[in-house]
Amino acid sequence: MSSSLRDRGARGRRMLAGLLAESHVMPLEMLPVRVSEYAALVGLTQVVIYLCDLQGHVLRRLSGAGLAVPSAVPDAPEELAIDETAAGRAYQLGQVVTDDVPPGVKRRWLPLLDGTERVGVMRVTVDVADAHAQEDMEALAALLALLIVSKADTSDTYARLSRTRAMGITAEMQWNLMPEGTFVDGRVAISGVLEPAYQISGDAYDYATDGPLIHLAIYDAMGHDTVAGLATALAMGAGRNARRQGAGLVDLGQAVDDALLEQAPQGRYVTGVLCCLDTRTGGLTWINRGHPPPLVIRHGNGGWTSLECPPAPPMGIGMGPEATLCHTRLDPGDRLVLYTDGITEARRPGEKEFGIDRFTNLLIHHHGMGLPVPETLRRVIHAVLDHHDGDLRDDATILFCERLSTSATPSGQAARLGGIPHT
């Protein structure tokens, strides 16, 4: 190896190690300045950070204002549309996008991915756009995404940047209760979306891994007010508590039922579907507590199946037959879809409902385009909003789980879902 290559590698390690060491005591607002300073060690002359808004409409610049001294970036707008820009293409596809504008300036847009959760994008201006620069940019993007996520939960700056308008109290609670919007390992790809993002009331999704098992749940509380949100929060808490004590699905549903009867306002109930996927075999078990049945989109043939199961009463009523445990199998490439009735029943005044056929056709169409799972759902939920003129009268939630393989080792498909190939 030549001395120049060894020196380049050493500078790359200094960039990453130095930024990581400082990050332990660095507030989020300092990242733009410090990232740019460390990036200069490897010839990345300018780095600009953009974070995605909650609904996936725009990318907003993290400037460092209020704490750090913002770098002068006159050609970096405060906000960029996701559907109309090079930055947006990098975000949508999870790929590096070239943007040599103005001519002679070498720029790259890189997605900021925490695993496969899309945090935003990074714009990099580089002296020499060679393979070594590409490696340095991708390594920096990976570290930067991890640092942003590690600071997001305690940063109101992050919360403000990810919002384009004021959020209701119930929505504030729900977003902080639910797991992150996307999770991928070698076995499954999971993604969830929920609208209206700023005024949700009674919908929520939940998922977790447990060795070879993947737990999935979707909830929809009666009503469209803060009390509905409280009932859903109680259902999620009771469900997690029972699950972590080893309860099976039937007992888990009963635990939620008991908690709602004991503590929720009188007459408030929650519908839901509770599932468990065994990644070793593809075996899926589920119960339905008064909720729309799950769907499975089968790999290869473009067909879909509604998973019918004798429904038990909603949780919180305390009466009726015990839930029936139902079984099916997911093959690699099959996609399980849980949803609330706000998806299929959305309608404009005087027009037909959005409907199950239109919903499944959109899922099949966008996934058939080879889009990452979270991008598929972003486009589907935007189609639902457009159909309803952006004014949903009920919460609309989708939780999507694709079985990838039996192994926790990332497969080629899992790598595609989370990787950042160059375009």
TORKOL-4160 file (C-alpha; in steps of 0.2 Angstrom, whole numbers, padded with zeros to 4 digits, m for minus):
423
<pt num="1" X="0000" Y="0000" Z="0000"/>
<pt num="2" X="0007" Y="0017" Z="m0005"/>
<pt num="3" X="0010" Y="0030" Z="0009"/>
<pt num="4" X="m0003" Y="0042" Z="0001"/>
<pt num="5" X="m0017" Y="0028" Z="0003"/>
<pt num="6" X="m0011" Y="0024" Z="0021"/>
<pt num="7" X="m0012" Y="0043" Z="0025"/>
<pt num="8" X="m0029" Y="0044" Z="0017"/>
<pt num="9" X="m0035" Y="0029" Z="0028"/>
<pt num="10" X="m0027" Y="0037" Z="0044"/>
<pt num="11" X="m0036" Y="0053" Z="0041"/>
<pt num="12" X="m0053" Y="0044" Z="0038"/>
<pt num="13" X="m0050" Y="0035" Z="0055"/>
<pt num="14" X="m0047" Y="0052" Z="0063"/>
<pt num="15" X="m0062" Y="0059" Z="0056"/>
<pt num="16" X="m0074" Y="0045" Z="0063"/>
<pt num="17" X="m0064" Y="0042" Z="0079"/>
<pt num="18" X="m0064" Y="0061" Z="0083"/>
<pt num="19" X="m0082" Y="0064" Z="0080"/>
<pt num="20" X="m0087" Y="0049" Z="0089"/>
<pt num="21" X="m0077" Y="0054" Z="0104"/>
<pt num="22" X="m0084" Y="0071" Z="0105"/>
<pt num="23" X="m0102" Y="0065" Z="0102"/>
<pt num="24" X="m0103" Y="0058" Z="0120"/>
<pt num="25" X="m0105" Y="0076" Z="0127"/>
<pt num="26" X="m0110" Y="0085" Z="0111"/>
<pt num="27" X="m0128" Y="0093" Z="0109"/>
<pt num="28" X="m0137" Y="0090" Z="0093"/>
<pt num="29" X="m0135" Y="0108" Z="0088"/>
<pt num="30" X="m0116" Y="0107" Z="0088"/>
<pt num="31" X="m0116" Y="0093" Z="0075"/>
<pt num="32" X="m0117" Y="0104" Z="0059"/>
<pt num="33" X="m0101" Y="0113" Z="0064"/>
<pt num="34" X="m0091" Y="0099" Z="0071"/>
<pt num="35" X="m0096" Y="0087" Z="0057"/>
<pt num="36" X="m0090" Y="0099" Z="0044"/>
<pt num="37" X="m0073" Y="0102" Z="0053"/>
<pt num="38" X="m0069" Y="0083" Z="0054"/>
<pt num="39" X="m0075" Y="0080" Z="0037"/>
<pt num="40" X="m0062" Y="0092" Z="0030"/>
<pt num="41" X="m0049" Y="0080" Z="0036"/>
<pt num="42" X="m0053" Y="0069" Z="0021"/>
<pt num="43" X="m0057" Y="0082" Z="0008"/>
<pt num="44" X="m0075" Y="0084" Z="0011"/>
<pt num="45" X="m0076" Y="0103" Z="0010"/>
<pt num="46" X="m0094" Y="0106" Z="0015"/>
<pt num="47" X="m0107" Y="0095" Z="0024"/>
<pt num="48" X="m0125" Y="0101" Z="0026"/>
<pt num="49" X="m0138" Y="0090" Z="0037"/>
<pt num="50" X="m0156" Y="0089" Z="0033"/>
<pt num="51" X="m0169" Y="0080" Z="0044"/>
<pt num="52" X="m0186" Y="0073" Z="0037"/>
<pt num="53" X="m0202" Y="0079" Z="0044"/>
<pt num="54" X="m0215" Y="0068" Z="0052"/>
<pt num="55" X="m0225" Y="0065" Z="0037"/>
<pt num="56" X="m0212" Y="0063" Z="0024"/>
<pt num="57" X="m0215" Y="0079" Z="0014"/>
<pt num="58" X="m0200" Y="0090" Z="0017"/>
<pt num="59" X="m0182" Y="0090" Z="0022"/>
<pt num="60" X="m0177" Y="0103" Z="0035"/>
<pt num="61" X="m0159" Y="0110" Z="0038"/>
<pt num="62" X="m0151" Y="0107" Z="0054"/>
<pt num="63" X="m0142" Y="0124" Z="0056"/>
<pt num="64" X="m0135" Y="0124" Z="0074"/>
<pt num="65" X="m0144" Y="0140" Z="0077"/>
<pt num="66" X="m0146" Y="0145" Z="0095"/>
<pt num="67" X="m0130" Y="0136" Z="0102"/>
<pt num="68" X="m0117" Y="0134" Z="0088"/>
<pt num="69" X="m0112" Y="0147" Z="0076"/>
<pt num="70" X="m0120" Y="0142" Z="0060"/>
<pt num="71" X="m0108" Y="0140" Z="0045"/>
<pt num="72" X="m0112" Y="0151" Z="0031"/>
<pt num="73" X="m0122" Y="0140" Z="0018"/>
<pt num="74" X="m0130" Y="0153" Z="0006"/>
<pt num="75" X="m0134" Y="0139" Z="m0007"/>
<pt num="76" X="m0142" Y="0127" Z="0006"/>
<pt num="77" X="m0161" Y="0131" Z="0008"/>
<pt num="78" X="m0169" Y="0129" Z="0025"/>
<pt num="79" X="m0182" Y="0117" Z="0017"/>
<pt num="80" X="m0182" Y="0105" Z="0002"/>
<pt num="81" X="m0197" Y="0095" Z="m0005"/>
<pt num="82" X="m0195" Y="0077" Z="m0005"/>
<pt num="83" X="m0204" Y="0073" Z="m0021"/>
<pt num="84" X="m0196" Y="0086" Z="m0032"/>
<pt num="85" X="m0177" Y="0086" Z="m0028"/>
<pt num="86" X="m0161" Y="0077" Z="m0029"/>
<pt num="87" X="m0161" Y="0077" Z="m0010"/>
<pt num="88" X="m0178" Y="0069" Z="m0010"/>
<pt num="89" X="m0173" Y="0055" Z="m0022"/>
<pt num="90" X="m0158" Y="0051" Z="m0010"/>
<pt num="91" X="m0171" Y="0050" Z="0004"/>
<pt num="92" X="m0184" Y="0040" Z="m0005"/>
<pt num="93" X="m0173" Y="0027" Z="m0013"/>
<pt num="94" X="m0160" Y="0026" Z="0001"/>
<pt num="95" X="m0146" Y="0029" Z="m0012"/>
<pt num="96" X="m0132" Y="0041" Z="m0015"/>
<pt num="97" X="m0137" Y="0054" Z="m0028"/>
<pt num="98" X="m0125" Y="0065" Z="m0038"/>
<pt num="99" X="m0130" Y="0083" Z="m0040"/>
<pt num="100" X="m0115" Y="0093" Z="m0048"/>
<pt num="101" X="m0124" Y="0109" Z="m0048"/>
<pt num="102" X="m0117" Y="0122" Z="m0051"/>
<pt num="103" X="m0106" Y="0115" Z="m0064"/>
<pt num="104" X="m0089" Y="0111" Z="m0058"/>
<pt num="105" X="m0094" Y="0108" Z="m0040"/>
<pt num="106" X="m0094" Y="0090" Z="m0035"/>
<pt num="107" X="m0109" Y="0086" Z="m0023"/>
<pt num="108" X="m0117" Y="0071" Z="m0017"/>
<pt num="109" X="m0133" Y="0068" Z="m0007"/>
<pt num="110" X="m0133" Y="0053" Z="0005"/>
<pt num="111" X="m0147" Y="0046" Z="0015"/>
<pt num="112" X="m0145" Y="0046" Z="0034"/>
<pt num="113" X="m0150" Y="0029" Z="0039"/>
<pt num="114" X="m0151" Y="0022" Z="0057"/>
<pt num="115" X="m0151" Y="0004" Z="0052"/>
<pt num="116" X="m0165" Y="0007" Z="0039"/>
<pt num="117" X="m0175" Y="0021" Z="0048"/>
<pt num="118" X="m0173" Y="0036" Z="0037"/>
<pt num="119" X="m0168" Y="0051" Z="0047"/>
<pt num="120" X="m0164" Y="0063" Z="0033"/>
<pt num="121" X="m0150" Y="0066" Z="0021"/>
<pt num="122" X="m0133" Y="0074" Z="0020"/>
<pt num="123" X="m0126" Y="0085" Z="0007"/>
<pt num="124" X="m0107" Y="0083" Z="0004"/>
<pt num="125" X="m0096" Y="0094" Z="m0007"/>
<pt num="126" X="m0080" Y="0085" Z="m0011"/>
<pt num="127" X="m0063" Y="0090" Z="m0019"/>
<pt num="128" X="m0061" Y="0073" Z="m0028"/>
<pt num="129" X="m0075" Y="0062" Z="m0031"/>
<pt num="130" X="m0066" Y="0045" Z="m0031"/>
<pt num="131" X="m0069" Y="0028" Z="m0023"/>
<pt num="132" X="m0060" Y="0033" Z="m0007"/>
<pt num="133" X="m0071" Y="0049" Z="m0006"/>
<pt num="134" X="m0086" Y="0038" Z="m0008"/>
<pt num="135" X="m0081" Y="0027" Z="0006"/>
<pt num="136" X="m0078" Y="0042" Z="0018"/>
<pt num="137" X="m0094" Y="0049" Z="0014"/>
<pt num="138" X="m0104" Y="0033" Z="0017"/>
<pt num="139" X="m0095" Y="0030" Z="0033"/>
<pt num="140" X="m0098" Y="0048" Z="0039"/>
<pt num="141" X="m0117" Y="0046" Z="0034"/>
<pt num="142" X="m0118" Y="0030" Z="0045"/>
<pt num="143" X="m0110" Y="0038" Z="0060"/>
<pt num="144" X="m0120" Y="0054" Z="0058"/>
<pt num="145" X="m0137" Y="0045" Z="0058"/>
<pt num="146" X="m0132" Y="0035" Z="0073"/>
<pt num="147" X="m0127" Y="0051" Z="0082"/>
<pt num="148" X="m0143" Y="0061" Z="0077"/>
<pt num="149" X="m0154" Y="0046" Z="0083"/>
<pt num="150" X="m0145" Y="0045" Z="0100"/>
<pt num="151" X="m0149" Y="0063" Z="0104"/>
<pt num="152" X="m0167" Y="0064" Z="0096"/>
<pt num="153" X="m0177" Y="0059" Z="0111"/>
<pt num="154" X="m0170" Y="0072" Z="0122"/>
<pt num="155" X="m0169" Y="0086" Z="0109"/>
<pt num="156" X="m0184" Y="0098" Z="0107"/>
<pt num="157" X="m0174" Y="0105" Z="0092"/>
<pt num="158" X="m0176" Y="0089" Z="0083"/>
<pt num="159" X="m0194" Y="0088" Z="0087"/>
<pt num="160" X="m0197" Y="0106" Z="0080"/>
<pt num="161" X="m0187" Y="0102" Z="0064"/>
<pt num="162" X="m0197" Y="0086" Z="0061"/>
<pt num="163" X="m0214" Y="0095" Z="0063"/>
<pt num="164" X="m0222" Y="0107" Z="0051"/>
<pt num="165" X="m0236" Y="0113" Z="0062"/>
<pt num="166" X="m0242" Y="0112" Z="0080"/>
<pt num="167" X="m0246" Y="0094" Z="0087"/>
<pt num="168" X="m0260" Y="0089" Z="0098"/>
<pt num="169" X="m0258" Y="0082" Z="0115"/>
<pt num="170" X="m0264" Y="0065" Z="0111"/>
<pt num="171" X="m0253" Y="0064" Z="0096"/>
<pt num="172" X="m0238" Y="0069" Z="0106"/>
<pt num="173" X="m0241" Y="0055" Z="0118"/>
<pt num="174" X="m0244" Y="0042" Z="0104"/>
<pt num="175" X="m0228" Y="0046" Z="0094"/>
<pt num="176" X="m0218" Y="0044" Z="0110"/>
<pt num="177" X="m0226" Y="0028" Z="0115"/>
<pt num="178" X="m0224" Y="0019" Z="0098"/>
<pt num="179" X="m0207" Y="0011" Z="0092"/>
<pt num="180" X="m0198" Y="0019" Z="0078"/>
<pt num="181" X="m0206" Y="0019" Z="0061"/>
<pt num="182" X="m0195" Y="0006" Z="0052"/>
<pt num="183" X="m0185" Y="m0009" Z="0058"/>
<pt num="184" X="m0175" Y="m0022" Z="0047"/>
<pt num="185" X="m0164" Y="m0037" Z="0051"/>
<pt num="186" X="m0160" Y="m0052" Z="0041"/>
<pt num="187" X="m0177" Y="m0060" Z="0045"/>
<pt num="188" X="m0190" Y="m0046" Z="0043"/>
<pt num="189" X="m0193" Y="m0029" Z="0037"/>
<pt num="190" X="m0206" Y="m0019" Z="0047"/>
<pt num="191" X="m0213" Y="m0002" Z="0044"/>
<pt num="192" X="m0227" Y="0008" Z="0051"/>
<pt num="193" X="m0236" Y="0024" Z="0046"/>
<pt num="194" X="m0250" Y="0034" Z="0055"/>
<pt num="195" X="m0261" Y="0049" Z="0050"/>
<pt num="196" X="m0266" Y="0062" Z="0053"/>
<pt num="197" X="m0249" Y="0063" Z="0061"/>
<pt num="198" X="m0252" Y="0079" Z="0071"/>
<pt num="199" X="m0270" Y="0075" Z="0077"/>
<pt num="200" X="m0270" Y="0056" Z="0080"/>
<pt num="201" X="m0281" Y="0050" Z="0094"/>
<pt num="202" X="m0285" Y="0032" Z="0096"/>
<pt num="203" X="m0273" Y="0022" Z="0084"/>
<pt num="204" X="m0256" Y="0015" Z="0087"/>
<pt num="205" X="m0245" Y="0001" Z="0082"/>
<pt num="206" X="m0232" Y="m0009" Z="0091"/>
<pt num="207" X="m0219" Y="m0022" Z="0087"/>
<pt num="208" X="m0204" Y="m0031" Z="0096"/>
<pt num="209" X="m0192" Y="m0045" Z="0093"/>
<pt num="210" X="m0190" Y="m0059" Z="0105"/>
<pt num="211" X="m0176" Y="m0071" Z="0100"/>
<pt num="212" X="m0184" Y="m0080" Z="0084"/>
<pt num="213" X="m0201" Y="m0072" Z="0087"/>
<pt num="214" X="m0208" Y="m0056" Z="0080"/>
<pt num="215" X="m0222" Y="m0048" Z="0090"/>
<pt num="216" X="m0234" Y="m0036" Z="0080"/>
<pt num="217" X="m0250" Y="m0027" Z="0086"/>
<pt num="218" X="m0261" Y="m0014" Z="0080"/>
<pt num="219" X="m0274" Y="m0004" Z="0091"/>
<pt num="220" X="m0289" Y="0007" Z="0087"/>
<pt num="221" X="m0298" Y="0015" Z="0102"/>
<pt num="222" X="m0316" Y="0020" Z="0102"/>
<pt num="223" X="m0318" Y="0039" Z="0100"/>
<pt num="224" X="m0308" Y="0053" Z="0092"/>
<pt num="225" X="m0302" Y="0062" Z="0108"/>
<pt num="226" X="m0289" Y="0063" Z="0121"/>
<pt num="227" X="m0298" Y="0049" Z="0131"/>
<pt num="228" X="m0296" Y="0038" Z="0116"/>
<pt num="229" X="m0278" Y="0041" Z="0116"/>
<pt num="230" X="m0277" Y="0037" Z="0135"/>
<pt num="231" X="m0286" Y="0020" Z="0132"/>
<pt num="232" X="m0274" Y="0016" Z="0118"/>
<pt num="233" X="m0259" Y="0020" Z="0129"/>
<pt num="234" X="m0266" Y="0009" Z="0142"/>
<pt num="235" X="m0269" Y="m0005" Z="0130"/>
<pt num="236" X="m0251" Y="m0004" Z="0123"/>
<pt num="237" X="m0244" Y="m0004" Z="0141"/>
<pt num="238" X="m0254" Y="m0019" Z="0147"/>
<pt num="239" X="m0250" Y="m0028" Z="0131"/>
<pt num="240" X="m0231" Y="m0026" Z="0133"/>
<pt num="241" X="m0232" Y="m0030" Z="0151"/>
<pt num="242" X="m0241" Y="m0046" Z="0148"/>
<pt num="243" X="m0230" Y="m0051" Z="0133"/>
<pt num="244" X="m0214" Y="m0048" Z="0143"/>
<pt num="245" X="m0220" Y="m0060" Z="0156"/>
<pt num="246" X="m0222" Y="m0073" Z="0143"/>
<pt num="247" X="m0241" Y="m0072" Z="0140"/>
<pt num="248" X="m0248" Y="m0080" Z="0124"/>
<pt num="249" X="m0258" Y="m0070" Z="0112"/>
<pt num="250" X="m0275" Y="m0075" Z="0120"/>
<pt num="251" X="m0269" Y="m0071" Z="0137"/>
<pt num="252" X="m0261" Y="m0055" Z="0131"/>
<pt num="253" X="m0278" Y="m0050" Z="0124"/>
<pt num="254" X="m0286" Y="m0054" Z="0140"/>
<pt num="255" X="m0273" Y="m0044" Z="0150"/>
<pt num="256" X="m0278" Y="m0029" Z="0139"/>
<pt num="257" X="m0296" Y="m0032" Z="0142"/>
<pt num="258" X="m0294" Y="m0033" Z="0161"/>
<pt num="259" X="m0284" Y="m0017" Z="0161"/>
<pt num="260" X="m0296" Y="m0007" Z="0151"/>
<pt num="261" X="m0311" Y="m0013" Z="0162"/>
<pt num="262" X="m0302" Y="m0008" Z="0177"/>
<pt num="263" X="m0294" Y="0008" Z="0173"/>
<pt num="264" X="m0301" Y="0015" Z="0156"/>
<pt num="265" X="m0316" Y="0027" Z="0156"/>
<pt num="266" X="m0333" Y="0018" Z="0156"/>
<pt num="267" X="m0338" Y="0012" Z="0139"/>
<pt num="268" X="m0321" Y="0014" Z="0131"/>
<pt num="269" X="m0315" Y="m0001" Z="0121"/>
<pt num="270" X="m0301" Y="m0004" Z="0109"/>
<pt num="271" X="m0301" Y="m0016" Z="0094"/>
<pt num="272" X="m0285" Y="m0024" Z="0089"/>
<pt num="273" X="m0275" Y="m0038" Z="0080"/>
<pt num="274" X="m0261" Y="m0046" Z="0090"/>
<pt num="275" X="m0249" Y="m0057" Z="0080"/>
<pt num="276" X="m0233" Y="m0068" Z="0083"/>
<pt num="277" X="m0222" Y="m0073" Z="0068"/>
<pt num="278" X="m0209" Y="m0087" Z="0071"/>
<pt num="279" X="m0195" Y="m0083" Z="0059"/>
<pt num="280" X="m0188" Y="m0100" Z="0059"/>
<pt num="281" X="m0203" Y="m0108" Z="0051"/>
<pt num="282" X="m0213" Y="m0093" Z="0045"/>
<pt num="283" X="m0228" Y="m0099" Z="0056"/>
<pt num="284" X="m0239" Y="m0084" Z="0060"/>
<pt num="285" X="m0252" Y="m0085" Z="0074"/>
<pt num="286" X="m0264" Y="m0071" Z="0078"/>
<pt num="287" X="m0280" Y="m0066" Z="0087"/>
<pt num="288" X="m0293" Y="m0053" Z="0081"/>
<pt num="289" X="m0302" Y="m0042" Z="0094"/>
<pt num="290" X="m0315" Y="m0034" Z="0084"/>
<pt num="291" X="m0303" Y="m0027" Z="0071"/>
<pt num="292" X="m0302" Y="m0027" Z="0052"/>
<pt num="293" X="m0293" Y="m0044" Z="0047"/>
<pt num="294" X="m0275" Y="m0043" Z="0042"/>
<pt num="295" X="m0269" Y="m0045" Z="0024"/>
<pt num="296" X="m0255" Y="m0055" Z="0016"/>
<pt num="297" X="m0248" Y="m0050" Z="0000"/>
<pt num="298" X="m0240" Y="m0066" Z="m0008"/>
<pt num="299" X="m0223" Y="m0065" Z="m0015"/>
<pt num="300" X="m0221" Y="m0068" Z="m0034"/>
<pt num="301" X="m0240" Y="m0069" Z="m0040"/>
<pt num="302" X="m0246" Y="m0052" Z="m0034"/>
<pt num="303" X="m0261" Y="m0059" Z="m0026"/>
<pt num="304" X="m0267" Y="m0056" Z="m0008"/>
<pt num="305" X="m0277" Y="m0065" Z="0005"/>
<pt num="306" X="m0288" Y="m0058" Z="0019"/>
<pt num="307" X="m0283" Y="m0068" Z="0035"/>
<pt num="308" X="m0300" Y="m0072" Z="0042"/>
<pt num="309" X="m0302" Y="m0077" Z="0060"/>
<pt num="310" X="m0317" Y="m0078" Z="0071"/>
<pt num="311" X="m0316" Y="m0061" Z="0079"/>
<pt num="312" X="m0318" Y="m0059" Z="0098"/>
<pt num="313" X="m0326" Y="m0044" Z="0105"/>
<pt num="314" X="m0315" Y="m0028" Z="0107"/>
<pt num="315" X="m0304" Y="m0027" Z="0122"/>
<pt num="316" X="m0312" Y="m0017" Z="0136"/>
<pt num="317" X="m0330" Y="m0024" Z="0135"/>
<pt num="318" X="m0327" Y="m0039" Z="0146"/>
<pt num="319" X="m0339" Y="m0051" Z="0138"/>
<pt num="320" X="m0341" Y="m0063" Z="0124"/>
<pt num="321" X="m0331" Y="m0079" Z="0119"/>
<pt num="322" X="m0313" Y="m0081" Z="0121"/>
<pt num="323" X="m0302" Y="m0076" Z="0107"/>
<pt num="324" X="m0298" Y="m0089" Z="0094"/>
<pt num="325" X="m0280" Y="m0092" Z="0090"/>
<pt num="326" X="m0278" Y="m0093" Z="0071"/>
<pt num="327" X="m0263" Y="m0099" Z="0061"/>
<pt num="328" X="m0255" Y="m0097" Z="0043"/>
<pt num="329" X="m0238" Y="m0097" Z="0036"/>
<pt num="330" X="m0228" Y="m0083" Z="0028"/>
<pt num="331" X="m0215" Y="m0088" Z="0015"/>
<pt num="332" X="m0200" Y="m0077" Z="0012"/>
<pt num="333" X="m0206" Y="m0062" Z="0002"/>
<pt num="334" X="m0223" Y="m0063" Z="0009"/>
<pt num="335" X="m0230" Y="m0046" Z="0017"/>
<pt num="336" X="m0241" Y="m0045" Z="0032"/>
<pt num="337" X="m0252" Y="m0030" Z="0032"/>
<pt num="338" X="m0261" Y="m0024" Z="0048"/>
<pt num="339" X="m0272" Y="m0008" Z="0046"/>
<pt num="340" X="m0286" Y="0002" Z="0054"/>
<pt num="341" X="m0303" Y="0005" Z="0046"/>
<pt num="342" X="m0298" Y="0023" Z="0043"/>
<pt num="343" X="m0288" Y="0017" Z="0028"/>
<pt num="344" X="m0301" Y="0008" Z="0019"/>
<pt num="345" X="m0316" Y="0019" Z="0024"/>
<pt num="346" X="m0308" Y="0036" Z="0020"/>
<pt num="347" X="m0319" Y="0045" Z="0007"/>
<pt num="348" X="m0323" Y="0062" Z="0000"/>
<pt num="349" X="m0340" Y="0068" Z="0003"/>
<pt num="350" X="m0352" Y="0060" Z="m0009"/>
<pt num="351" X="m0339" Y="0048" Z="m0015"/>
<pt num="352" X="m0335" Y="0029" Z="m0013"/>
<pt num="353" X="m0324" Y="0023" Z="0001"/>
<pt num="354" X="m0305" Y="0021" Z="m0002"/>
<pt num="355" X="m0308" Y="0003" Z="m0001"/>
<pt num="356" X="m0298" Y="m0013" Z="0001"/>
<pt num="357" X="m0295" Y="m0016" Z="m0017"/>
<pt num="358" X="m0288" Y="0001" Z="m0020"/>
<pt num="359" X="m0277" Y="m0001" Z="m0004"/>
<pt num="360" X="m0270" Y="m0018" Z="m0009"/>
<pt num="361" X="m0267" Y="m0012" Z="m0027"/>
<pt num="362" X="m0257" Y="0002" Z="m0021"/>
<pt num="363" X="m0247" Y="m0009" Z="m0009"/>
<pt num="364" X="m0243" Y="m0021" Z="m0023"/>
<pt num="365" X="m0239" Y="m0008" Z="m0036"/>
<pt num="366" X="m0227" Y="0002" Z="m0026"/>
<pt num="367" X="m0218" Y="m0013" Z="m0019"/>
<pt num="368" X="m0217" Y="m0021" Z="m0036"/>
<pt num="369" X="m0207" Y="m0005" Z="m0041"/>
<pt num="370" X="m0193" Y="m0011" Z="m0029"/>
<pt num="371" X="m0195" Y="0003" Z="m0017"/>
<pt num="372" X="m0189" Y="0001" Z="0001"/>
<pt num="373" X="m0203" Y="m0004" Z="0013"/>
<pt num="374" X="m0204" Y="0013" Z="0021"/>
<pt num="375" X="m0205" Y="0022" Z="0005"/>
<pt num="376" X="m0219" Y="0011" Z="m0001"/>
<pt num="377" X="m0229" Y="0015" Z="0014"/>
<pt num="378" X="m0225" Y="0034" Z="0013"/>
<pt num="379" X="m0233" Y="0034" Z="m0005"/>
<pt num="380" X="m0248" Y="0023" Z="0000"/>
<pt num="381" X="m0252" Y="0034" Z="0015"/>
<pt num="382" X="m0250" Y="0050" Z="0004"/>
<pt num="383" X="m0262" Y="0042" Z="m0008"/>
<pt num="384" X="m0275" Y="0039" Z="0006"/>
<pt num="385" X="m0273" Y="0057" Z="0011"/>
<pt num="386" X="m0275" Y="0064" Z="m0007"/>
<pt num="387" X="m0291" Y="0054" Z="m0009"/>
<pt num="388" X="m0298" Y="0062" Z="0007"/>
<pt num="389" X="m0292" Y="0079" Z="0002"/>
<pt num="390" X="m0279" Y="0079" Z="0016"/>
<pt num="391" X="m0293" Y="0079" Z="0029"/>
<pt num="392" X="m0295" Y="0062" Z="0037"/>
<pt num="393" X="m0310" Y="0060" Z="0049"/>
<pt num="394" X="m0303" Y="0045" Z="0057"/>
<pt num="395" X="m0285" Y="0039" Z="0061"/>
<pt num="396" X="m0277" Y="0029" Z="0047"/>
<pt num="397" X="m0263" Y="0017" Z="0052"/>
<pt num="398" X="m0253" Y="0003" Z="0043"/>
<pt num="399" X="m0241" Y="m0009" Z="0050"/>
<pt num="400" X="m0231" Y="m0019" Z="0037"/>
<pt num="401" X="m0220" Y="m0034" Z="0040"/>
<pt num="402" X="m0211" Y="m0043" Z="0026"/>
<pt num="403" X="m0203" Y="m0060" Z="0030"/>
<pt num="404" X="m0186" Y="m0060" Z="0022"/>
<pt num="405" X="m0177" Y="m0076" Z="0027"/>
<pt num="406" X="m0175" Y="m0088" Z="0042"/>
<pt num="407" X="m0158" Y="m0080" Z="0047"/>
<pt num="408" X="m0154" Y="m0065" Z="0057"/>
<pt num="409" X="m0139" Y="m0062" Z="0046"/>
<pt num="410" X="m0143" Y="m0048" Z="0034"/>
<pt num="411" X="m0147" Y="m0056" Z="0017"/>
<pt num="412" X="m0145" Y="m0047" Z="0000"/>
<pt num="413" X="m0163" Y="m0041" Z="0001"/>
<pt num="414" X="m0161" Y="m0034" Z="0019"/>
<pt num="415" X="m0145" Y="m0026" Z="0013"/>
<pt num="416" X="m0155" Y="m0018" Z="m0001"/>
<pt num="417" X="m0168" Y="m0011" Z="0011"/>
<pt num="418" X="m0155" Y="m0003" Z="0021"/>
<pt num="419" X="m0140" Y="0000" Z="0010"/>
<pt num="420" X="m0135" Y="0016" Z="0000"/>
<pt num="421" X="m0129" Y="0011" Z="m0017"/>
<pt num="422" X="m0124" Y="0025" Z="m0029"/>
<pt num="423" X="m0134" Y="0032" Z="m0043"/>
